[in-house]
Amino acid sequence: MPLYWKTGGLLLGAVFFAAVLLVKPIGVSTQFVILDGILWDAASPDVVVESTEAKSGYASPNAYLNKSGGKYAKNVANPLNYSFVFVVAMVLGAALSAYLRGGVAATERAMPAIWRTNFGDSVVKRYLAAFAAGFIVLYGARLAGGCTSGHMMSGMMQTALSGYIFAAGAFLAGIPTALFLFRKEA
């Protein structure tokens, strides 16, 4: 039996509530910066170094990794922490879910009818559009200092005014964009 959006929403809310209650608010986009730092540090080991002067014990010549007393530099050096493992688990969980449902191509979600109506049957075009959209969202999240899970989901759960403002902005931008892109009905 497929999960309906209401069930999925309730489960997502329960996971966020448990995370905020038991560990800390969920935020995802920073971990992509950490992954970039891990890859960069593997190619150039002087990107993150131990430092007795830094609050975290690690420093970086990169200003972004070095902010907050080297907090991000420390996460690059020691990535097995709650936040990074959470993001890896999200990717693995999505892959497992797709596999258990018979693969991505076996579902209507791979190419919804409204996509076909507006953009055609090209799988390559669909995946390129998804990648480009994901890149734009991640870039915007880093400009905003956090992603929808951090600002909107965790922020609103903590009744932060910035979370509500971010949510309003996301919907004020997202709804007209969707209406523009998907003008033709399926």
C-alpha positions in Angstrom: 0.0 0.0 0.0 1.5 3.3 -1.0 2.0 6.1 1.5 -0.3 9.0 0.9 0.8 12.6 1.3 -0.9 12.9 4.7 0.8 9.9 6.1 4.1 11.0 4.7 3.6 14.4 6.1 2.8 13.1 9.6 5.8 10.7 9.5 8.1 13.6 8.3 6.8 15.8 11.1 7.4 13.0 13.7 11.0 12.5 12.5 11.7 16.3 12.7 10.1 16.5 16.1 12.2 13.5 17.4 15.4 15.0 15.9 14.8 18.4 17.4 13.8 16.9 20.8 16.6 14.2 21.0 19.6 15.6 19.1 19.4 19.0 17.4 17.5 20.7 14.6 17.9 19.2 11.2 19.8 21.1 8.5 21.1 19.5 5.3 22.7 22.0 3.0 25.8 22.6 5.1 26.7 18.9 4.8 27.2 19.3 1.1 29.8 22.0 1.9 31.4 19.5 4.2 31.4 16.9 1.5 33.0 19.4 -0.9 35.6 20.1 1.8 36.3 16.3 2.3 36.9 15.9 -1.4 39.0 19.0 -1.6 41.0 18.0 1.4 41.6 14.5 -0.1 43.1 16.2 -3.2 44.9 18.9 -1.3 45.7 17.9 2.3 46.6 21.5 3.4 42.9 22.6 3.2 42.2 21.5 6.7 45.0 21.4 9.4 45.0 20.9 13.1 45.4 24.2 15.0 46.0 25.0 18.6 44.8 28.6 18.0 41.4 27.6 16.6 38.5 27.1 18.9 37.6 23.8 17.3 41.2 22.6 17.0 41.1 22.8 13.2 41.7 25.6 10.8 41.6 26.2 7.1 42.9 28.9 4.7 39.4 28.8 3.2 37.4 31.5 4.9 34.1 29.6 4.7 35.6 26.4 6.2 37.4 28.4 8.9 34.3 30.3 10.1 33.0 29.9 13.6 36.5 29.0 15.0 37.1 26.3 12.4 33.8 24.5 13.0 33.4 23.4 9.4 37.1 22.6 9.1 36.6 20.2 12.1 33.6 18.6 10.4 35.7 18.1 7.2 38.5 16.5 9.2 36.0 14.3 11.2 32.9 13.8 9.1 31.4 11.0 11.1 29.0 13.2 13.0 25.2 13.3 13.3 24.6 15.7 10.6 26.8 14.2 7.9 25.6 10.6 8.7 22.0 11.9 8.5 22.5 13.2 5.0 24.2 10.0 3.9 21.4 8.0 5.4 18.8 10.2 3.5 20.5 9.3 0.2 20.8 5.6 1.0 17.2 5.5 2.3 15.9 7.1 -1.0 17.9 4.5 -3.0 16.6 1.7 -0.9 13.0 2.9 -1.2 13.4 3.2 -5.0 14.8 -0.3 -5.1 12.1 -1.8 -3.0 9.4 -0.2 -5.2 11.0 -1.9 -8.3 13.3 1.0 -9.4 12.7 4.5 -10.4 11.6 3.7 -13.9 8.8 1.5 -12.6 7.0 4.3 -10.9 4.9 7.1 -12.3 7.2 9.5 -10.4 10.0 8.9 -12.9 8.0 10.7 -15.6 4.7 12.2 -14.4 2.1 12.9 -17.0 2.2 16.6 -16.4 5.9 16.6 -17.2 5.3 14.7 -20.4 2.6 17.1 -21.4 4.8 20.2 -20.9 8.3 18.9 -21.8 8.0 15.6 -23.7 9.2 12.1 -23.0 13.0 12.7 -22.8 14.4 11.0 -19.7 17.7 12.9 -20.2 15.8 16.2 -20.2 13.9 15.2 -17.1 17.1 14.3 -15.2 19.0 17.3 -16.4 16.2 19.6 -15.3 16.1 17.8 -11.9 19.8 18.2 -11.5 19.8 21.9 -12.5 16.8 22.6 -10.1 18.6 20.8 -7.3 21.8 22.8 -8.0 19.9 26.1 -7.9 18.1 25.2 -4.7 21.4 24.2 -3.0 23.1 27.3 -4.2 20.3 29.4 -2.9 20.3 27.5 0.4 23.9 28.4 0.9 23.3 32.0 0.1 20.5 32.0 2.7 22.6 30.4 5.3 20.5 27.2 5.4 18.1 25.0 3.5 14.4 24.4 3.7 14.8 21.7 6.3 16.8 24.0 8.5 15.0 27.3 8.0 11.5 26.1 7.3 10.9 22.7 8.9 13.2 23.0 12.0 12.8 26.8 12.2 9.0 26.7 12.2 9.0 23.8 14.6 10.9 26.0 17.0 8.5 28.9 16.3 11.4 31.0 14.8 10.0 34.1 13.0 12.7 33.6 10.3 11.3 30.1 9.6 7.9 31.5 8.9 9.3 34.3 6.7 11.5 31.8 4.8 8.4 29.5 4.3 6.4 32.4 3.0 9.2 33.4 0.6 9.6 29.8 -0.6 5.9 29.4 -1.5 5.7 32.9 -2.9 8.5 32.0 -5.3 7.6 28.3 -5.9 3.9 28.5 -6.7 4.2 31.1 -9.5 7.2 29.2 -10.9 5.3 25.9 -11.0 2.3 27.6 -12.6 4.6 29.1 -15.2 6.5 25.8 -15.9 3.5 23.5 -16.0 1.0 25.7 -17.9 -0.4 22.7 -19.8 -2.5 20.3 -17.8 -2.0 16.6 -18.1 
